[in-house]
């Protein structure tokens, strides 16, 4: 039982993802968002539980990716599909996110470079951004609700984030090896700014948090390259 407990938490991730899809197709947007929140929490906890118990397995690794394909692949694709049905004749384009999420997760499993950082945007981060798009539309945050569901805007988001999922772009990881400031400066700065953005801007803050994550990662990448070159 001890060795299977992290896998049980991973299955909770999958269960919440399945429920999110059900509520999305029922039009119960907020309930679906809460279910995605449950998936995100379970996705964080399964690794933490495994480390706490000192267990790991190949089954757990594969199960984690399979759950993520639903919760952070199919769910954002379904959200984009629903939003695109408002003004666009081919809403199926939204599932491009799903296809590239599956590709990203497959690459992650065999890429030995992604132990201390990510190469390409993690699927949970992509999902958080798409959830932000949905909430901005639903609550018309700062009068952006109508603008953000215009076909051109949604198509740009779909194509851009599909690309970011598989791009050869190094992004910093939020995994802490220790809680000291040294070596964790940007993680702490990002988390502080993320909390402030969410408290101040709510749903719009979700979009800005992911953009902030990308900007900080790009800044660290170019700064590192500049230091290496000099």
NUGUVO-666372 format. One line per field, with one value per atom (N, C-alpha, C): atom name; x, y, z; residue number from 1. Coordinates in nm, 3 decimals, padded with zeros to 5 digits. Each point is the difference from the previous one (the first is absolute). Layout:
<recs>
koldo	[CA	...]
x	[X	...]
y	[Y	...]
z	[Z	...]
vomar	[NUM	...]
</recs>
This chain:
<recs>
koldo	[N	CA	C	N	CA	C	N	CA	C	N	CA	C	N	CA	C	N	CA	C	N	CA	C	N	CA	C	N	CA	C	N	CA	C	N	CA	C	N	CA	C	N	CA	C	N	CA	C	N	CA	C	N	CA	C	N	CA	C	N	CA	C	N	CA	C	N	CA	C	N	CA	C	N	CA	C	N	CA	C	N	CA	C	N	CA	C	N	CA	C	N	CA	C	N	CA	C	N	CA	C	N	CA	C	N	CA	C	N	CA	C	N	CA	C	N	CA	C	N	CA	C	N	CA	C	N	CA	C	N	CA	C	N	CA	C	N	CA	C	N	CA	C	N	CA	C	N	CA	C	N	CA	C	N	CA	C	N	CA	C	N	CA	C	N	CA	C	N	CA	C	N	CA	C	N	CA	C	N	CA	C	N	CA	C	N	CA	C	N	CA	C	N	CA	C	N	CA	C	N	CA	C	N	CA	C	N	CA	C	N	CA	C	N	CA	C	N	CA	C	N	CA	C	N	CA	C	N	CA	C	N	CA	C	N	CA	C	N	CA	C	N	CA	C	N	CA	C	N	CA	C	N	CA	C	N	CA	C	N	CA	C	N	CA	C	N	CA	C	N	CA	C	N	CA	C	N	CA	C	N	CA	C	N	CA	C	N	CA	C	N	CA	C	N	CA	C	N	CA	C	N	CA	C	N	CA	C	N	CA	C	N	CA	C	N	CA	C	N	CA	C	N	CA	C	N	CA	C	N	CA	C	N	CA	C	N	CA	C	N	CA	C	N	CA	C	N	CA	C	N	CA	C	N	CA	C	N	CA	C	N	CA	C	N	CA	C	N	CA	C	N	CA	C	N	CA	C	N	CA	C	N	CA	C	N	CA	C	N	CA	C	N	CA	C	N	CA	C	N	CA	C	N	CA	C	N	CA	C	N	CA	C	N	CA	C	N	CA	C	N	CA	C	N	CA	C	N	CA	C	N	CA	C	N	CA	C	N	CA	C	N	CA	C	N	CA	C	N	CA	C	N	CA	C	N	CA	C	N	CA	C	N	CA	C	N	CA	C	N	CA	C	N	CA	C	N	CA	C	N	CA	C	N	CA	C	N	CA	C	N	CA	C	N	CA	C	N	CA	C	N	CA	C	N	CA	C	N	CA	C	N	CA	C	N	CA	C	N	CA	C	N	CA	C	N	CA	C	N	CA	C	N	CA	C	N	CA	C	N	CA	C	N	CA	C	N	CA	C	N	CA	C	N	CA	C	N	CA	C	N	CA	C	N	CA	C	N	CA	C	N	CA	C	N	CA	C	N	CA	C	N	CA	C	N	CA	C	N	CA	C	N	CA	C	N	CA	C	N	CA	C	N	CA	C	N	CA	C	N	CA	C	N	CA	C	N	CA	C	N	CA	C	N	CA	C	N	CA	C	N	CA	C	N	CA	C	N	CA	C	N	CA	C	N	CA	C	N	CA	C	N	CA	C	N	CA	C	N	CA	C	N	CA	C	N	CA	C	N	CA	C	N	CA	C	N	CA	C	N	CA	C	N	CA	C	N	CA	C	N	CA	C	N	CA	C	N	CA	C	N	CA	C	N	CA	C	N	CA	C	N	CA	C	N	CA	C	N	CA	C	N	CA	C	N	CA	C	N	CA	C	N	CA	C	N	CA	C	N	CA	C	N	CA	C	N	CA	C	N	CA	C	N	CA	C	N	CA	C	N	CA	C	N	CA	C	N	CA	C	N	CA	C	N	CA	C	N	CA	C	N	CA	C	N	CA	C	N	CA	C	N	CA	C	N	CA	C	N	CA	C	N	CA	C]
x	[00.084	-00.084	00.087	00.110	00.090	00.056	00.037	00.057	-00.105	-00.127	-00.105	-00.065	00.025	-00.067	00.024	00.125	00.019	-00.080	-00.012	-00.078	-00.148	-00.047	-00.139	-00.027	00.097	-00.012	-00.001	00.083	00.002	-00.136	-00.062	-00.132	-00.106	00.021	-00.088	00.012	00.123	00.024	-00.085	00.006	-00.076	-00.150	-00.045	-00.143	-00.051	00.076	-00.041	-00.001	00.096	00.002	-00.123	-00.041	-00.121	-00.123	-00.008	-00.115	00.000	00.119	00.008	-00.059	00.030	-00.056	-00.152	-00.052	-00.146	-00.066	00.055	-00.062	00.018	00.110	00.018	-00.111	-00.028	-00.102	-00.141	-00.015	-00.128	-00.013	00.108	-00.001	00.018	00.041	00.022	00.147	00.029	00.138	00.077	-00.058	00.071	00.029	-00.096	00.023	00.113	00.004	00.108	00.134	00.004	00.124	00.047	-00.093	00.037	00.055	-00.057	00.051	00.143	00.028	00.137	00.092	-00.049	00.079	00.032	-00.096	00.024	00.107	-00.003	00.103	00.137	00.008	00.129	00.055	-00.088	00.043	00.049	-00.075	00.040	00.129	00.018	00.123	00.121	-00.019	00.108	00.026	-00.107	00.012	00.055	-00.026	00.045	00.152	00.071	00.146	00.046	-00.070	00.037	-00.021	-00.111	-00.028	00.106	00.036	00.101	00.134	00.039	00.127	-00.007	-00.115	-00.017	00.010	-00.058	00.002	00.127	00.078	00.123	-00.025	-00.106	-00.033	-00.007	00.029	-00.014	-00.014	-00.064	-00.017	-00.021	00.033	-00.025	-00.149	-00.080	-00.145	-00.051	00.052	-00.042	00.032	00.117	00.042	-00.093	-00.032	-00.087	-00.143	-00.046	-00.137	-00.017	00.103	-00.004	-00.021	00.072	-00.015	-00.137	-00.050	-00.132	-00.109	00.011	-00.098	00.010	00.123	00.021	-00.054	00.003	-00.055	-00.147	-00.072	-00.142	-00.016	00.059	-00.022	00.062	00.118	00.071	00.023	-00.072	00.006	-00.139	-00.084	-00.136	-00.085	00.015	-00.082	00.025	00.125	00.018	-00.045	00.017	-00.051	-00.150	-00.070	-00.146	-00.045	00.075	-00.034	00.011	00.110	00.017	-00.106	-00.036	-00.106	-00.129	-00.038	-00.124	00.006	00.113	00.012	-00.002	00.060	00.003	-00.136	-00.088	-00.134	-00.082	00.043	-00.076	00.001	00.118	00.011	00.076	00.032	00.087	-00.061	00.014	-00.065	00.074	00.125	00.080	00.061	-00.084	00.051	00.091	-00.002	00.086	00.149	00.033	00.139	00.053	-00.089	00.041	00.070	-00.029	00.061	00.145	00.051	00.143	00.081	-00.053	00.063	00.010	-00.105	-00.001	00.109	00.010	00.099	00.142	00.028	00.136	00.030	-00.104	00.021	00.043	-00.065	00.038	00.144	00.036	00.136	00.100	-00.035	00.089	00.022	-00.108	00.012	00.081	-00.016	00.081	00.147	00.031	00.139	00.059	-00.081	00.048	00.048	-00.071	00.033	00.134	00.047	00.125	00.112	-00.027	00.097	00.075	00.127	00.080	00.042	-00.028	00.039	-00.096	-00.117	-00.106	-00.010	00.115	00.000	-00.006	00.078	00.003	-00.068	-00.043	-00.070	-00.092	-00.085	-00.088	00.050	-00.021	00.022	-00.138	-00.048	-00.137	-00.093	-00.113	-00.095	-00.066	00.004	-00.068	-00.151	-00.060	-00.144	-00.087	00.033	-00.083	00.002	00.117	00.009	-00.086	00.003	-00.083	-00.148	-00.038	-00.139	-00.044	00.088	-00.034	-00.029	00.080	-00.024	-00.136	-00.032	-00.128	-00.118	00.018	-00.102	-00.020	00.111	-00.008	-00.080	00.021	-00.076	-00.150	-00.034	-00.141	-00.060	00.071	-00.053	-00.011	00.097	-00.009	-00.124	-00.026	-00.120	-00.127	-00.004	-00.122	-00.032	00.103	-00.022	00.034	00.031	00.027	00.100	00.108	00.100	00.060	-00.014	00.058	-00.043	-00.125	-00.059	00.077	00.068	00.074	-00.079	-00.114	-00.075	-00.040	-00.050	-00.042	00.120	00.104	00.120	00.069	00.010	00.084	-00.060	-00.132	-00.061	-00.017	00.061	00.001	00.082	-00.046	00.068	00.150	00.038	00.142	00.081	-00.053	00.071	00.014	-00.110	00.003	00.091	00.002	00.087	00.147	00.030	00.138	00.042	-00.089	00.029	00.023	-00.088	00.009	00.132	00.035	00.122	00.124	00.000	00.117	00.028	-00.104	00.024	00.024	-00.055	00.034	00.148	00.051	00.143	00.085	-00.040	00.078	00.011	-00.100	00.003	00.118	00.036	00.106	00.124	00.002	00.115	00.125	00.116	00.128	00.035	-00.086	00.013	00.017	00.116	00.022	-00.083	-00.075	-00.082	00.035	00.010	00.041	-00.110	00.044	-00.092	-00.030	-00.119	-00.037	00.029	00.072	00.036	00.115	-00.024	00.100	00.079	00.133	00.085	00.022	-00.009	00.008	-00.074	-00.020	-00.078	00.086	00.131	00.086	-00.016	00.027	-00.013	00.099	00.123	00.104	-00.040	00.012	-00.036	-00.150	-00.080	-00.146	-00.056	00.089	-00.043	-00.120	00.013	-00.104	-00.128	00.014	-00.119	-00.080	00.068	-00.068	-00.059	00.076	-00.049	-00.123	00.007	-00.115	-00.123	00.015	-00.114	-00.061	00.084	-00.051	-00.080	00.058	-00.069	-00.128	00.004	-00.118	-00.115	00.030	-00.104	-00.058	00.086	-00.047	-00.090	00.040	-00.080	-00.137	-00.003	-00.126	-00.092	00.058	-00.082	-00.054	00.078	-00.038	-00.093	00.030	-00.071	-00.087	-00.001	-00.079	00.019	-00.107	00.008	00.101	00.007	00.100	00.141	00.013	00.129	00.055	-00.090	00.045	00.076	-00.052	00.068	00.137	00.002	00.124	00.105	-00.044	00.094	00.077	-00.069	00.067	00.090	-00.046	00.086	00.124	-00.018	00.113	00.100	-00.052	00.085	00.084	-00.064	00.072	00.105	-00.035	00.094	00.121	-00.023	00.112	00.090	-00.062	00.079	00.084	-00.060	00.075	00.113	-00.027	00.103	00.117	-00.031	00.106	00.078	-00.070	00.065	00.098	-00.047	00.087	00.113	-00.029	00.104	00.108	-00.040	00.096	00.084	-00.062	00.073	00.100	-00.041	00.088	00.121	-00.024	00.108	00.098	-00.055	00.083	00.086	-00.062	00.071	00.112	-00.019	00.102	00.109]
y	[-00.121	00.121	00.126	-00.006	00.115	00.039	-00.098	00.028	00.047	-00.037	00.037	00.134	00.052	00.124	00.117	00.025	00.109	-00.022	-00.127	-00.029	00.028	-00.023	00.031	00.149	00.081	00.146	00.039	-00.066	00.025	-00.032	-00.109	-00.036	00.104	00.067	00.111	00.114	00.025	00.097	-00.035	-00.125	-00.046	00.011	-00.038	00.006	00.144	00.093	00.141	00.049	-00.047	00.039	-00.049	-00.124	-00.054	00.079	00.034	00.078	00.140	00.058	00.132	-00.003	-00.106	-00.014	-00.009	-00.080	-00.015	00.134	00.076	00.128	00.104	-00.008	00.090	-00.020	-00.124	-00.027	00.024	00.012	00.039	00.152	00.070	00.145	00.051	-00.087	00.040	00.038	00.121	00.042	00.004	00.061	00.015	-00.134	-00.091	-00.133	-00.070	00.018	-00.058	00.059	00.130	00.065	-00.055	-00.019	-00.057	-00.142	-00.075	-00.136	00.005	00.096	00.016	00.037	00.082	00.033	-00.125	-00.093	-00.127	-00.081	00.001	-00.070	00.059	00.133	00.067	-00.036	00.000	-00.034	-00.144	-00.092	-00.141	-00.021	00.074	-00.012	00.046	00.099	00.046	-00.100	-00.055	-00.083	-00.139	-00.055	-00.138	-00.011	00.097	00.000	00.025	00.091	00.030	-00.122	-00.072	-00.120	-00.107	-00.015	-00.100	00.031	00.129	00.037	-00.019	00.033	-00.014	-00.147	-00.089	-00.143	-00.069	00.073	-00.059	-00.110	00.014	-00.103	00.064	-00.078	00.043	-00.125	00.017	-00.115	00.048	-00.085	00.030	00.011	-00.082	00.008	00.139	00.054	00.132	00.107	-00.009	00.096	-00.003	-00.121	-00.013	00.040	-00.039	00.034	00.151	00.067	00.145	00.067	-00.046	00.059	-00.030	-00.123	-00.036	00.086	00.025	00.086	00.143	00.047	00.137	00.021	-00.104	00.014	00.040	-00.055	00.035	00.136	00.013	00.121	00.125	-00.015	00.117	-00.008	-00.089	-00.011	00.009	-00.095	00.001	00.114	00.027	00.106	00.137	00.048	00.130	-00.001	-00.115	-00.010	00.015	-00.063	00.009	00.142	00.070	00.139	00.086	-00.015	00.078	-00.036	-00.128	-00.043	00.075	00.003	00.067	00.150	00.063	00.143	00.032	-00.087	00.022	-00.021	-00.079	-00.019	00.129	00.097	00.125	00.076	00.010	00.084	-00.064	-00.131	-00.060	-00.129	-00.021	-00.115	-00.131	00.005	-00.122	-00.007	-00.014	00.002	-00.117	-00.105	-00.116	00.037	00.115	00.047	00.010	00.024	00.013	-00.124	-00.116	-00.124	-00.015	00.099	00.001	00.002	00.071	00.003	-00.141	-00.079	-00.137	-00.085	00.012	-00.080	00.036	00.130	00.042	-00.025	00.000	-00.037	-00.145	-00.088	-00.141	-00.018	00.073	-00.007	00.052	00.108	00.058	-00.098	-00.067	-00.095	-00.122	-00.045	-00.111	00.035	00.121	00.046	00.013	00.048	00.020	-00.131	-00.109	-00.129	-00.056	00.044	-00.056	00.104	00.122	00.109	00.012	-00.038	00.003	00.142	00.099	00.138	00.065	-00.060	00.068	-00.047	-00.009	-00.036	00.123	00.105	00.122	00.118	-00.018	00.104	-00.067	00.081	-00.051	00.046	-00.082	00.040	00.006	00.120	00.017	00.027	00.059	00.038	-00.124	-00.015	-00.114	00.005	-00.116	-00.005	00.064	-00.013	00.070	00.152	00.056	00.145	00.042	-00.078	00.029	-00.004	-00.100	-00.015	00.118	00.045	00.116	00.122	00.020	00.113	-00.013	-00.119	-00.021	00.016	-00.045	00.023	00.150	00.074	00.146	00.061	-00.048	00.049	-00.024	-00.121	-00.033	00.091	00.022	00.082	00.147	00.049	00.138	00.017	-00.099	00.005	-00.005	-00.091	-00.018	00.121	00.064	00.110	00.136	00.001	00.124	00.088	-00.064	00.071	00.117	00.121	00.122	00.019	-00.038	00.016	-00.075	-00.108	-00.079	-00.123	-00.027	-00.122	-00.018	00.105	-00.009	-00.009	00.078	00.002	-00.136	-00.064	-00.119	-00.121	00.004	-00.114	00.029	00.107	00.020	-00.112	-00.053	-00.114	00.024	00.118	00.027	-00.011	00.052	-00.004	-00.144	-00.076	-00.139	-00.086	00.026	-00.076	00.030	00.127	00.037	-00.070	00.002	-00.067	-00.150	-00.061	-00.144	-00.036	00.072	-00.030	00.032	00.116	00.042	-00.098	-00.035	-00.087	-00.145	-00.042	-00.131	-00.005	00.107	00.008	00.001	00.079	00.011	-00.134	-00.084	-00.130	-00.085	00.010	-00.087	00.079	00.129	00.083	-00.038	00.014	-00.023	00.124	00.027	00.120	-00.039	00.029	-00.036	00.090	-00.062	00.072	-00.050	00.092	-00.042	-00.082	-00.090	-00.086	00.062	-00.025	00.050	-00.102	-00.106	-00.100	00.052	00.006	00.049	-00.118	00.005	-00.100	00.037	00.131	00.051	00.134	00.058	00.124	00.123	-00.013	00.116	00.093	00.129	00.100	-00.027	-00.035	-00.025	-00.117	00.021	-00.095	-00.008	00.065	00.000	00.141	00.097	00.140	00.020	-00.051	00.026	-00.079	-00.113	-00.075	00.079	00.054	00.079	00.127	00.068	00.124	-00.029	-00.107	-00.036	-00.030	-00.078	-00.038	00.122	00.092	00.121	00.084	00.021	00.078	-00.069	-00.133	-00.076	00.018	-00.009	00.019	00.140	00.101	00.139	00.021	-00.058	00.013	-00.066	-00.116	-00.072	00.074	00.055	00.075	00.129	00.062	00.129	-00.016	-00.094	-00.008	-00.125	-00.089	-00.123	-00.079	-00.016	-00.085	00.053	00.129	00.056	-00.029	-00.008	-00.031	-00.135	-00.098	-00.132	00.012	00.083	00.020	00.065	00.102	00.075	-00.082	-00.090	-00.085	-00.089	-00.060	-00.088	00.081	00.118	00.087	00.043	00.028	00.035	-00.115	-00.121	-00.119	-00.013	00.023	-00.007	00.110	00.121	00.112	-00.020	-00.045	-00.023	-00.111	-00.107	-00.110	00.047	00.080	00.053	00.090	00.083	00.087	-00.078	-00.106	-00.084	-00.072	-00.043	-00.073	00.091	00.120	00.092	00.054	00.020	00.045	-00.106	-00.127	-00.109	-00.012	00.014	-00.007	00.114	00.119	00.117	-00.018	-00.057	-00.023	-00.103	-00.106	-00.107	00.053	00.085	00.054	00.094	00.074	00.095	-00.070]
z	[00.000	00.000	00.000	00.078	00.010	-00.136	-00.081	-00.131	-00.100	00.024	-00.095	00.033	00.120	00.043	-00.096	-00.046	-00.098	-00.128	-00.044	-00.121	00.023	00.122	00.034	-00.012	00.045	-00.013	-00.149	-00.080	-00.144	-00.063	00.046	-00.052	00.038	00.113	00.036	-00.102	-00.043	-00.107	-00.121	-00.042	-00.116	00.024	00.120	00.032	-00.009	00.058	-00.008	-00.144	-00.081	-00.141	-00.073	00.027	-00.063	00.041	00.128	00.048	-00.062	-00.017	-00.064	-00.140	-00.075	-00.136	00.006	00.093	00.014	00.026	00.095	00.035	-00.110	-00.075	-00.114	-00.101	-00.034	-00.101	00.051	00.133	00.059	00.010	-00.031	00.011	00.142	00.092	00.139	00.017	-00.048	-00.014	00.132	00.102	00.126	00.066	-00.008	00.056	-00.073	-00.131	-00.080	00.041	00.025	00.042	00.135	00.093	00.129	-00.016	-00.094	-00.026	-00.054	-00.088	-00.050	00.116	00.090	00.119	00.081	00.010	00.067	-00.071	-00.134	-00.078	00.024	00.002	00.024	00.137	00.101	00.136	00.007	-00.060	00.000	-00.077	-00.110	-00.079	00.080	00.085	00.088	00.112	00.056	00.119	-00.029	-00.120	-00.023	00.010	-00.058	00.011	00.143	00.070	00.138	00.090	-00.022	00.079	-00.028	-00.129	-00.037	00.068	00.001	00.064	00.151	00.059	00.144	00.043	-00.080	00.031	-00.049	-00.082	-00.053	-00.100	-00.081	-00.099	-00.139	-00.100	-00.139	-00.085	-00.117	-00.088	-00.142	-00.095	-00.140	-00.026	00.071	-00.014	00.038	00.110	00.044	-00.102	-00.062	-00.102	-00.120	-00.047	-00.116	00.033	00.119	00.041	00.012	00.048	00.014	-00.136	-00.101	-00.133	-00.060	00.023	-00.053	00.063	00.130	00.067	-00.052	-00.020	-00.048	-00.141	-00.083	-00.136	00.005	00.099	00.015	00.068	00.120	00.081	-00.059	-00.063	-00.050	-00.151	-00.066	-00.145	-00.061	00.037	-00.055	00.056	00.130	00.063	-00.064	-00.013	-00.067	-00.145	-00.068	-00.137	-00.004	00.096	00.007	00.031	00.086	00.030	-00.126	-00.073	-00.123	-00.103	-00.006	-00.092	00.031	00.128	00.039	-00.027	00.027	-00.024	-00.150	-00.079	-00.145	-00.065	00.064	-00.057	00.001	00.078	00.010	-00.132	-00.064	-00.119	-00.115	00.011	-00.101	-00.052	-00.132	-00.064	00.024	00.038	00.016	00.140	00.101	00.139	00.033	-00.083	00.025	00.002	-00.056	00.001	00.143	00.094	00.140	00.053	-00.058	00.048	-00.047	-00.074	-00.029	00.129	00.101	00.132	00.057	-00.017	00.052	-00.066	-00.132	-00.074	00.041	00.008	00.036	00.148	00.084	00.141	00.012	-00.077	00.002	-00.049	-00.106	-00.052	00.104	00.066	00.102	00.116	00.044	00.110	-00.039	-00.125	-00.048	-00.005	-00.048	-00.006	00.140	00.094	00.137	00.062	-00.029	00.060	-00.046	-00.116	-00.052	-00.009	00.046	-00.008	00.132	00.001	00.123	00.040	-00.086	00.032	00.097	00.023	00.073	00.145	00.066	00.141	00.090	-00.036	00.081	-00.069	-00.122	-00.074	-00.100	-00.064	-00.104	-00.137	-00.099	-00.139	-00.065	-00.022	-00.047	00.117	-00.028	00.105	00.062	00.131	00.064	-00.026	-00.015	-00.030	00.110	00.129	00.099	-00.017	-00.036	-00.021	-00.118	-00.107	-00.117	00.039	00.079	00.043	00.086	00.089	00.084	-00.087	-00.105	-00.090	-00.068	-00.049	-00.070	00.097	00.124	00.103	00.021	00.000	00.012	-00.113	-00.122	-00.115	00.022	00.046	00.026	00.106	00.109	00.109	-00.040	-00.076	-00.048	-00.088	-00.085	-00.085	00.085	00.096	00.079	00.087	00.053	00.093	-00.059	-00.132	-00.073	00.074	00.045	00.079	-00.076	00.057	-00.056	-00.146	-00.029	-00.134	-00.110	00.040	-00.098	-00.045	00.064	-00.026	-00.145	-00.064	-00.140	-00.092	00.033	-00.085	-00.003	00.116	00.010	-00.071	-00.029	-00.072	-00.149	-00.048	-00.144	-00.065	-00.113	-00.063	-00.020	-00.046	-00.026	00.128	00.112	00.128	00.048	-00.005	00.045	-00.087	-00.130	-00.089	00.027	00.026	00.035	00.129	00.101	00.127	-00.022	-00.080	-00.026	-00.066	-00.106	-00.075	00.083	00.067	00.079	00.113	00.076	00.115	-00.043	-00.112	-00.054	-00.034	-00.059	-00.032	00.127	00.099	00.123	00.073	-00.013	00.066	-00.045	-00.127	-00.055	-00.043	00.028	-00.040	00.079	-00.062	00.067	00.083	00.097	00.082	00.147	00.060	00.141	00.092	00.089	00.097	00.140	00.095	00.134	00.068	00.086	00.074	00.136	00.052	00.132	00.110	-00.034	00.100	00.086	00.131	00.095	00.055	-00.013	00.066	00.145	00.030	00.136	00.000	00.117	00.011	00.023	-00.017	00.013	-00.120	00.024	-00.106	-00.113	00.037	-00.099	-00.090	-00.128	-00.107	-00.024	00.086	-00.018	-00.019	-00.029	-00.004	-00.093	-00.123	-00.100	00.029	00.067	00.039	00.102	00.101	00.102	-00.060	-00.084	-00.062	-00.084	-00.078	-00.084	00.086	00.105	00.084	00.068	00.047	00.065	-00.100	-00.120	-00.102	-00.046	-00.009	-00.043	00.099	00.128	00.103	-00.007	-00.016	-00.009	-00.122	-00.114	-00.122	00.017	00.062	00.018	00.098	00.106	00.097	-00.061	-00.085	-00.059	-00.119	-00.089	-00.128	-00.017	00.097	-00.004	-00.131	-00.078	-00.120	-00.101	-00.018	-00.091	00.051	00.132	00.059	-00.043	-00.026	-00.047	-00.131	-00.091	-00.128	00.021	00.085	00.020	00.076	00.088	00.073	-00.097	-00.096	-00.096	-00.092	-00.042	-00.082	00.079	00.129	00.085	00.009	00.013	00.006	-00.127	-00.113	-00.128	-00.010	00.040	-00.009	00.091	00.123	00.092	-00.055	-00.052	-00.056	-00.118	-00.088	-00.114	00.047	00.100	00.053	00.058	00.076	00.057	-00.109	-00.104	-00.110	-00.075	-00.038	-00.074	00.087	00.130	00.092	00.015	00.007	00.011	-00.125	-00.117	-00.127	-00.012	00.046	-00.008	00.090	00.121	00.095	-00.056	-00.060	-00.058	-00.114	-00.084	-00.116	00.040	00.110	00.044	00.081]
vomar	[1	1	1	2	2	2	3	3	3	4	4	4	5	5	5	6	6	6	7	7	7	8	8	8	9	9	9	10	10	10	11	11	11	12	12	12	13	13	13	14	14	14	15	15	15	16	16	16	17	17	17	18	18	18	19	19	19	20	20	20	21	21	21	22	22	22	23	23	23	24	24	24	25	25	25	26	26	26	27	27	27	28	28	28	29	29	29	30	30	30	31	31	31	32	32	32	33	33	33	34	34	34	35	35	35	36	36	36	37	37	37	38	38	38	39	39	39	40	40	40	41	41	41	42	42	42	43	43	43	44	44	44	45	45	45	46	46	46	47	47	47	48	48	48	49	49	49	50	50	50	51	51	51	52	52	52	53	53	53	54	54	54	55	55	55	56	56	56	57	57	57	58	58	58	59	59	59	60	60	60	61	61	61	62	62	62	63	63	63	64	64	64	65	65	65	66	66	66	67	67	67	68	68	68	69	69	69	70	70	70	71	71	71	72	72	72	73	73	73	74	74	74	75	75	75	76	76	76	77	77	77	78	78	78	79	79	79	80	80	80	81	81	81	82	82	82	83	83	83	84	84	84	85	85	85	86	86	86	87	87	87	88	88	88	89	89	89	90	90	90	91	91	91	92	92	92	93	93	93	94	94	94	95	95	95	96	96	96	97	97	97	98	98	98	99	99	99	100	100	100	101	101	101	102	102	102	103	103	103	104	104	104	105	105	105	106	106	106	107	107	107	108	108	108	109	109	109	110	110	110	111	111	111	112	112	112	113	113	113	114	114	114	115	115	115	116	116	116	117	117	117	118	118	118	119	119	119	120	120	120	121	121	121	122	122	122	123	123	123	124	124	124	125	125	125	126	126	126	127	127	127	128	128	128	129	129	129	130	130	130	131	131	131	132	132	132	133	133	133	134	134	134	135	135	135	136	136	136	137	137	137	138	138	138	139	139	139	140	140	140	141	141	141	142	142	142	143	143	143	144	144	144	145	145	145	146	146	146	147	147	147	148	148	148	149	149	149	150	150	150	151	151	151	152	152	152	153	153	153	154	154	154	155	155	155	156	156	156	157	157	157	158	158	158	159	159	159	160	160	160	161	161	161	162	162	162	163	163	163	164	164	164	165	165	165	166	166	166	167	167	167	168	168	168	169	169	169	170	170	170	171	171	171	172	172	172	173	173	173	174	174	174	175	175	175	176	176	176	177	177	177	178	178	178	179	179	179	180	180	180	181	181	181	182	182	182	183	183	183	184	184	184	185	185	185	186	186	186	187	187	187	188	188	188	189	189	189	190	190	190	191	191	191	192	192	192	193	193	193	194	194	194	195	195	195	196	196	196	197	197	197	198	198	198	199	199	199	200	200	200	201	201	201	202	202	202	203	203	203	204	204	204	205	205	205	206	206	206	207	207	207	208	208	208	209	209	209	210	210	210	211	211	211	212	212	212	213	213	213	214	214	214	215	215	215	216	216	216	217	217	217	218	218	218	219	219	219	220	220	220	221	221	221	222	222	222	223	223	223	224	224	224	225	225	225	226	226	226	227	227	227	228	228	228	229	229	229	230	230	230]
</recs>
